[in-house]
C-alpha cells in the first residue's frame, strides 16, 4: 500500500482499468458507472447489444471508453472484448464489475490492497456472503457446485468462484478462449490457475435487490453449457494437467530427496505407501501403454494415495525392462490360453510378439502385474516397517 497516494494514483501506477460489461441494465448502470468514476477514469464499458436505454445513458459519458456490440453475444464475449481493448490500451490489470447493481464500487480498494501486497501474479475473486438474507437458494447451490469443480480441476479451494467482481492480471490470462457465455468466467479462472497464477478470494459486499436486479442467466441452457465445460476441463485435468504438474515437481527432486521426503519422511502411513507402490507397479506392467501416467495419477488422486510413489514405481516398464515384461507376460499367459508364442528368453523379444499373440499377452500381463504388485506391496511394507523401527 502507498498511504501518501490517492486511490486514483495507485490505480494509474498499477496500469489498472475497470471493465463494466452490461446488457439491459438501464436501472442500475448509471449508479455503477458513477461509483467507479469516483475512483478512476480508466473505465471501459462494453454494451453487449442492449435493447433498452443503455445507449442513451452511455451517450452522457463521452469521456468513458465504450465498446458497442450490435447483437447480444453473451457476458463471456463482452469480457473478452473488454480484455482485448484493455490490452490495446496497455493496461496490466483489469477489475470487472457487474452492471446489475449487486457490487459496490467502494470495494475497489480491497482489490488494490491485495494486489499491492502480492509478490507474484494473482487473480482475485470477490467473496460474497452467500448466506445473507435475500440470496436465492439456487445461487448458493450453483456456487457450491462451481467451487467443487474448480477445486477438482485446480487443487485450489475457494469460497466463491461465481462472483463477477474480479481482478485479472491481463498479462497472465490465456490469449485465446473457447467460450462466450456465462461459462467463460469458469474457463478463464481455471485456465489461468493452470498457468501457475494464484487465484484467491477477497471479501466484498453485495446487494440483492429484486426490484432492480436483472439476471440473464438461463438455468437450463447455461447450466448445461457449464456442465459440458466442466466435463471437458476435468478430462484435460486428468489426462494432461495432473501429469504435467507432477512431472514438473518430480524433475526437481534428486533420488536422495525422493527417498527421504516421499518414502521415509512422508506423512502417509506405511500401508498407504505400500499400496501406492503396488498400484504403480500394477499400472506400469499392465497393458495400458501410452496412458500409464494419466491412469496412475488419476487413481492415486481418487484413492488419496501417494502420487509420487505411485508414479515412480509405474516406471517399472522402462525400456530395458520391456523385453522381460513381454516375455513374462507371454509365458504366464500360456497357462491360460494355447501357447502360440513358443520361444525362450534367448529369442529376441519385441513389441511384434504382442501383435501376433495379443490375447496371450493381455491375460499374462494382468497376471504378471497382479503378482508383481503383491510382491512389491508386501515387500515394501516390510522394508518400511523395519526402517521405521531402526530409526526409532
Number of C-alpha atoms within 10 A of each C-alpha: 12 10 7 8 11 11 18 16 14 21 21 15 10 15 16 25 24 27 30 25 28 24 25 22 23 22 18 18 23 17 16 20 21 12 14 21 16 12 20 18 16 21 23 22 23 25 26 24 20 19 15 13 12 20 15 10 12 19 11 10 13 8 11 16 16 19 17 15 15 11 11 16 14 21 25 22 22 27 23 20 19 24 23 14 18 24 15 9 11 14 19 16 23 25 23 24 26 22 26 25 22 20 22 18 22 13 17 22 15 13 22 20 14 18 21 13 10 11 8 9 16 20 25 22 27 26 22 21 15 18 10 11 8 11 16 12 11 10 12 16 12 13 17 18 13 21 20 16 21 23 14 17 22 21 13 16 16 18 19 22 29 23 19 20 26 25 26 24 19 21 13 17 21 14 10 8 14 12 20 17 18 21 23 22 20 21 22 20 23 24 17 20 21 19 13 13 18 16 21 19 20 19 15 20 14 20 15 16 13 10 7 14 15 18 11 11 13 10 10 9 10 15 15 13 17 21 15 13 17 21 13 11 22 18 12 13 21 20 17 14 19 21 19 15 13 16 14 11 11 15 9 10 12 10 11 9 12 18 14 12 13 17 19 17 11 14 12 15 15 19 17 18 26 28 24 29 28 29 29 34 31 29 28 28 29 24 18 13 11 8 12 21 26 20 19 26 27 18 18 21 15 9 12 13 22 25 22 23 25 27 28 18 22 25 17 18 20 12 9 9 12 16 17 15 23 23 24 18 25 29 21 20 25 19 12 12 14 11 15 11 17 9 13 10 10 6 9 10 17 13 10 9 16 18 10 12 16 14 17 24 28 19 20 27 25 19 19 24 23 19 15 16 25 19 14 21 23 17 14 19 21 15 13 19 14 12 12 13 9 8 7 6
